[in-house]
Amino acid sequence: MGEPHNYDQATVEGFGKEWAAFDQRDLDDVAAHKIFDDYFHIFPWTTVNPTSSMALDVGCGSGRWAKLFASRVARLMLLDASDEALAVAQRNLKAAGVTNVDYTHAPIDAAPLADQSFDCAYSLGVLHHVPDTQAALCTIFSKLRPGAPFLVYLYYAFDNRPWYYRQLWRLSDVVRRAVSALPFRLRWTISQMIAVLVYLPFARSAWLLDRCGCLPRSFPLSYYRDKPFYVLRTDALDRFGTRLEQRFTRIQITDMLQRAGFERLTFSDRAPFHTVVCYRPQP
């Protein structure tokens, strides 16, 4: 694979262990489709063809998005820097009967993929975990054909939330930095305690407030109000067990995408933030 330039080894290893621990086989189909729609509801499905389009999944993880995306295109390339994650994705997609997929073990900057070879791409929850997000976006741009859409989800900097939300994040980030430096078994144990003691009470309180019609817009962890506990457990490990994390405002994301060359940006108006679709320009 050579010497990669844009990935953090500890973070990659952590995600490999995460997807081995939470391979998503216990996530029910209803919840999986709901989460998929949370991201992909802004994707321009009319621009892809199930008999001819070539697609790229940047940072495939367990293959949970590929499982629902692959049937919409002719061929889907799954790319990940973790061989352990790729092995999980291969098992999951084989079990689901998905056959129109290929796998590449490499970080995005070292991937042996031809320029302008893909009709669309997506990268969800990945590029804020690489050292140079801007460089990764530029590389993805180079792999897309003119006119191709790209869907990306990057952690937001709570720029659409009140000040106390940002203060809560700063406190949680202190915890994340400490927990993510521990051995994996300890990271897993502590994250599961956080899922039980923090995620679950907030999520179910948000569910109750929502049922009563009085859920505040900025209630912490309200996105998880209708999600299974398995999702909360997965995301607690994802959030507190990951060594490298960056967050961006909508303005910063717009600037990065435009500097990479993308145009026609459309941001999702619902959680998870920030999800945006954009395009490589036509010549």
C-alpha positions in Angstrom: 0.0 0.0 0.0 3.1 2.3 0.2 3.4 5.2 2.5 0.0 6.9 3.0 0.0 10.6 3.7 -3.5 11.3 5.0 -4.6 9.0 7.7 -4.1 8.5 11.4 -3.0 4.9 12.2 -4.6 4.9 15.7 -7.9 6.1 14.4 -7.9 3.6 11.6 -7.2 0.7 14.0 -9.9 2.0 16.3 -12.5 1.9 13.6 -11.5 -1.6 12.6 -12.1 -2.8 16.1 -15.3 -0.8 16.3 -16.8 -2.4 13.2 -15.7 -5.8 14.4 -17.5 -5.2 17.7 -20.6 -3.6 16.1 -20.8 -5.1 12.7 -24.4 -3.8 12.3 -25.9 -7.3 11.9 -28.1 -6.6 14.9 -29.4 -3.3 13.4 -33.0 -4.0 12.2 -34.0 -3.1 8.6 -36.5 -0.4 9.6 -33.9 1.5 11.6 -31.2 1.0 8.9 -33.5 2.4 6.2 -34.5 5.3 8.4 -30.9 6.3 9.1 -30.0 5.8 5.4 -32.7 8.3 4.5 -31.5 10.8 7.1 -28.4 11.1 5.0 -29.5 10.3 1.4 -32.8 12.1 1.2 -30.9 14.9 -0.6 -29.0 12.6 -2.9 -30.0 13.2 -6.6 -31.0 9.7 -7.5 -32.0 10.7 -11.0 -28.4 11.3 -11.9 -27.4 7.6 -11.4 -28.2 4.6 -13.5 -28.5 1.1 -12.1 -27.2 -0.4 -15.3 -24.2 1.9 -16.0 -23.2 4.1 -13.1 -20.0 3.5 -11.2 -20.0 4.7 -7.6 -17.4 5.2 -4.8 -17.9 4.7 -1.1 -15.1 6.5 0.7 -14.6 4.9 4.1 -17.1 2.1 3.9 -16.8 0.8 7.5 -19.1 -2.1 8.0 -20.7 -1.6 4.6 -24.0 -0.5 6.1 -24.5 2.3 3.5 -23.2 0.1 0.6 -25.8 -2.5 1.4 -28.6 -0.1 0.6 -26.8 1.9 -2.1 -25.4 -0.8 -4.3 -28.7 -1.8 -6.0 -29.0 1.8 -7.4 -25.8 1.6 -9.4 -24.1 -0.9 -11.8 -20.9 -1.1 -9.7 -19.9 0.2 -6.3 -16.3 0.5 -5.1 -15.8 0.2 -1.3 -12.7 2.0 -0.1 -11.3 1.8 3.5 -8.0 2.3 5.2 -8.8 -0.5 7.6 -8.5 -4.1 6.4 -10.5 -5.2 9.5 -13.4 -2.9 8.5 -13.3 -4.2 4.9 -13.5 -7.8 6.1 -16.7 -6.9 8.0 -18.1 -5.1 5.0 -17.4 -8.2 2.8 -19.1 -10.5 5.2 -22.1 -8.3 5.5 -22.6 -7.7 1.8 -22.1 -11.4 1.0 -24.7 -12.3 3.6 -27.1 -9.7 2.0 -26.6 -11.1 -1.5 -24.9 -7.9 -2.8 -22.5 -8.9 -5.6 -21.9 -5.7 -7.6 -19.2 -4.5 -5.3 -15.4 -4.2 -5.3 -13.1 -3.6 -2.4 -9.9 -1.5 -2.1 -7.8 -1.4 1.1 -6.2 2.0 1.1 -6.6 5.6 2.4 -8.1 7.9 -0.1 -4.8 9.6 -1.0 -3.1 6.3 -1.8 -6.0 4.5 -3.5 -5.2 3.1 -6.9 -8.3 4.6 -8.6 -8.2 6.2 -12.0 -9.1 9.9 -12.2 -12.6 10.8 -13.5 -13.7 7.1 -13.2 -16.8 7.4 -11.0 -20.3 8.7 -11.7 -21.0 9.5 -8.0 -19.5 9.2 -4.6 -20.4 9.5 -0.9 -18.4 9.7 2.3 -20.4 9.7 5.6 -18.7 10.3 8.9 -15.2 9.7 7.7 -13.4 12.8 6.4 -13.4 14.6 9.8 -11.3 11.7 11.0 -8.4 12.3 8.6 -5.6 14.8 9.3 -6.2 16.9 6.2 -9.9 17.0 5.2 -9.3 19.5 2.5 -6.8 17.3 0.7 -9.2 14.3 0.9 -11.9 16.4 -0.7 -9.6 17.4 -3.5 -8.7 13.8 -4.1 -12.3 12.7 -4.2 -13.0 15.5 -6.7 -10.3 14.1 -9.0 -11.9 10.7 -9.0 -15.3 11.9 -10.2 -16.5 12.4 -13.7 -17.8 15.9 -14.8 -21.3 16.4 -13.5 -21.0 13.7 -10.9 -22.7 14.3 -7.5 -20.9 13.8 -4.2 -22.6 13.3 -0.8 -20.6 14.1 2.3 -21.3 14.2 6.0 -18.9 16.1 8.3 -19.2 16.6 12.0 -20.7 20.1 12.6 -19.2 22.7 15.0 -22.7 23.3 16.6 -22.9 26.5 14.6 -26.7 26.2 14.4 -27.0 25.5 18.1 -27.0 27.8 21.2 -23.9 28.5 23.3 -24.7 25.9 26.0 -24.6 23.2 23.3 -21.1 24.1 22.5 -20.1 24.1 26.1 -21.5 20.6 26.5 -19.5 19.5 23.6 -16.3 21.0 25.0 -16.9 19.0 28.2 -17.6 15.8 26.2 -14.5 16.4 24.1 -12.3 16.4 27.2 -13.8 13.0 28.0 -13.3 11.8 24.4 -9.6 12.7 24.4 -9.0 10.8 27.6 -11.1 7.7 26.7 -9.8 7.4 23.1 -6.2 7.1 24.4 -7.1 3.9 26.4 -6.8 0.3 25.2 -9.7 -0.8 23.1 -11.3 -3.0 25.8 -11.4 0.0 28.2 -12.7 2.3 25.4 -15.5 -0.2 24.7 -16.4 -0.5 28.3 -16.5 3.2 29.1 -18.4 4.0 25.9 -21.1 1.5 26.8 -21.4 3.0 30.2 -21.9 6.4 28.5 -24.5 4.9 26.2 -26.5 3.7 29.2 -26.0 6.6 31.5 -26.0 9.5 29.1 -27.2 8.6 25.6 -30.2 6.5 26.7 -31.7 8.9 29.2 -31.4 11.9 26.9 -32.7 10.0 23.9 -35.7 8.6 25.7 -36.5 11.9 27.3 -36.4 13.5 23.9 -38.8 10.8 22.7 -41.2 11.5 25.5 -41.0 15.3 24.9 -41.6 14.7 21.2 -44.7 12.7 21.9 -46.0 15.5 24.1 -45.3 18.0 21.4 -42.8 20.0 23.4 -39.4 18.9 22.3 -37.0 21.9 22.3 -35.1 22.2 19.0 -31.7 22.0 20.7 -32.4 19.2 23.2 -29.1 17.2 23.5 -29.0 13.9 21.7 -32.6 14.3 20.4 -31.5 12.8 17.1 -31.5 9.4 18.9 -35.0 9.6 20.3 -36.4 7.0 17.9 -33.2 5.0 17.4 -32.6 1.5 18.8 -30.3 1.1 21.7 -27.9 -0.7 19.4 -27.4 2.6 17.5 -26.7 4.5 20.7 -24.1 1.9 21.7 -22.4 2.0 18.4 -22.3 5.8 18.2 -21.1 6.1 21.8 -18.1 4.1 20.9 -17.7 6.0 17.6 -17.8 9.3 19.4 -15.7 8.6 22.5 -13.4 5.9 21.2 -12.0 7.8 18.2 -8.6 9.4 18.6 -8.8 12.0 15.8 -11.9 14.2 15.4 -12.4 17.5 13.7 -15.6 19.7 13.5 -16.5 22.3 10.9 -19.1 25.1 10.5 -21.3 25.3 7.5 -19.2 28.2 6.2 -16.0 26.1 6.6 -17.5 23.2 4.7 -18.7 25.4 1.9 -15.2 26.9 1.6 -13.5 23.5 1.6 -15.8 22.0 -1.0 -15.5 25.1 -3.3 -11.8 25.1 -3.0 -11.8 21.4 -4.0 -13.7 22.4 -7.1 -17.2 21.4 -6.2 -20.3 23.5 -7.1 -24.1 23.6 -6.6 -23.9 22.8 -2.9 -27.2 21.8 -1.1 -27.1 21.3 2.7 -29.6 19.0 4.4 -32.0 20.9 6.7 -32.2 18.1 9.2 -30.0 16.1 11.5 -27.4 14.7 11.3 -25.5 18.0 10.6 -23.8 18.8 8.3 -24.8 16.7 5.3 -24.3 18.2 1.9 -24.5 17.2 -1.7 -22.4 18.9 -4.4 -21.2 18.3 -7.9 -18.1 18.3 -10.0 -18.8 20.9 -12.7 -19.4 20.1 -16.3 -16.6 21.3 -18.6 
